[in-house]
Amino acid sequence: MRHAGTTWWVVAWLAAGCAPGDDTTDVAPPRDDGAAEVEDAEGTDADAPGPDDAPDAPGPDADTDVPGPDDVPDSSGPDADADAPTDASCPAVPELPAVPPQAIDGESPWGRHETTTVNGFQDDYLYDATDYLKIGLRREWGGSIVFFGIARGYGAGLNPTNAIDANDTGREVQVAFYDPDRAMQNCAWNASCATTPSSCPGGITYLGWDPVQGGNRCNRGSGVERVEFSDGVLRAVTQPLFWNPNWDRTDCASDNACTDPALRERRSDVRVTQSLRFVATHVVQLEYAVENLAAVEHRATAQEMPTMYTANGRGGAAADLWQVVDSEGRQVVVDTPAGGDGFFYENFDSPGGWVALQDDGRTYGVGIYYENRLTSFQAWQLRSLPFNNVRAQFSFGIPAGGTVRARAYLLLGSFETIRGQAAWLDARLAPFGTLDAPGPDAHLSGPTAVQGWALDNRGVTSVELRVDGVAAVPLSCGTDRPDVCLVWPGYAGCPAVGFSGTLDASALTPCAHILEVRATDADGNTRTVGTRRVVVDG
């Protein structure tokens, strides 16, 4: 009898190659003095480590422990030991757990969690491992992010180092969603807005279908269903309010939207789960899942996933973070009139997939990095308020009964600190995905299809299959997987992000075996995206 796990081969399908991604591999490391730059701006003296100084400690990483398009975890099924051949030469193969969480290379350890009640608001704070920085969400406002700044040397709650606008239910770091067929009141009710424009006045008072994480135009907060903290992750779940409680009226009436007790608390038909975790002292990962609770499809349009509203020198924040700076260090002038309401906007490109808002000297501010490396952005300002925000022009739809997911990162510090943090993310983020076939504890005989998908911030370059941990053989990449890109929109290579190959199971011993699929990206990061225990029949 052949020895288990040593004689086998794979016949790879001749499919298209993997998404090429960005072939630039010489990425500058983050600045060692990043923490000092933040401290200099705010007058503190702590020496907090940057990503390169952080211990390489394990932490929770949603990149690998994520559901696939069908929201089914990648884990093994029932124990197949009883079904495996009982020949004495077959080694014991235990049931497999789900693919374990894997930290970003160089990720910092977990920090602590704190709940505070200040000025009538219940806020939850997540600290970095050194207790130097913290990020905070507000339960009353749907778990939207109301603080990112320095913790050390300050008491509980907000403080003057805050880089986020925490003014009202419409201005924080938060998500909001739209539907081109239901864009405005007076045409949203019958989904005719794309063909028959609304006769209502322009402006946000008359928006149509528009769930907003923070709350509605009546300044009523969305609240939360629950807030959880475990393994370094702070998670909030909310069913947001509609921004305009009258969004589906057939006319343009608006006077009762905020006075009618039932209307002003009107909840939307989506559920948002937001997960926060520090991955470095100055970097927080934001992961979002928006679940459509209705049997109504919302077609693709520009969404806010998320929008970052920044501090403006009011509401207790010392900094006015008005200067929009792209990833190349160029200032973006926001001066295109948005209409008769006094606001200005600007559409612009930022080649690195991130943008920062800074103070006058670029010594302090906050950046937002989108993991799918979107490069088209939109900024809004009204200096007389003042009012500053920026978002990626992130277009996607929300399928009926479906879920859409995205990840972004907030980065705190001077512009040069943020530039270094973004380069660190570019170089360290590894692929994630799922092995779809064969299934858990599948019984194999003869040619067997191996299929799944993998995504990466800069593109997957290769995928390989291992059997019992040895003899790696490449799989073909480039299979169309539009289902994956509906769930994780905007990634490089979409929709051709699938991988496939054929395993000749007849070349394996009739025993239980372990399959492992590993994906590699343009920066050389490799991650296991799926494992399976299978049984080869004799």
Buried (B, 14 or more C-beta within 10 A) or exposed (E): EEEBBEEBEBEBBEBBEBBEBBEEEEBEEBBEBBBBBBBBBBEBEBEBBBBBBBEEEBBBBBBBBBBBBEEEEBBBEEEBBEEBBEEEEBEEBEBBEEBEBBBBBBBBBBBEBBEBEEEEBBBBBBBBBBEBBBBBBBBBBBBBBBBBBBBBBBEBBBBBBBBBBBBBBBBBBBBBBBBBBBBBBBBBBEBBBBEEEBEBEEEEBBBBBBBBBBBBBBEBBBBBBEBEBEEBBBBBBBBBBBBBBBBBBEEBEBEEBBEBEEBBBBBBBBBBBBBBBBBBBBBBBBBBBBBBEEEBBBBBBBBBBBBBBBBBBEBEBBBBBBBBBBBEEEEBEBEEEBEEEEBBBBEBBBEBBBBBBBBEEBBBBBBBBBBBBBBBBBBBBBEEBBBBBBBBBBBBBBBEEBBBBBBBBBBBBBBBBBBBBBBBBBBBBBBBBBBBEBEBBBBBEEEBEBBBBBBBBBBBBBBBBBBBEEBEBBBBBBBBBEBBBBBBBBBBBBBBBBBBBBBBBBBBBBBBBBBBBBBBBBBEBBBBBBBBBBBBEE
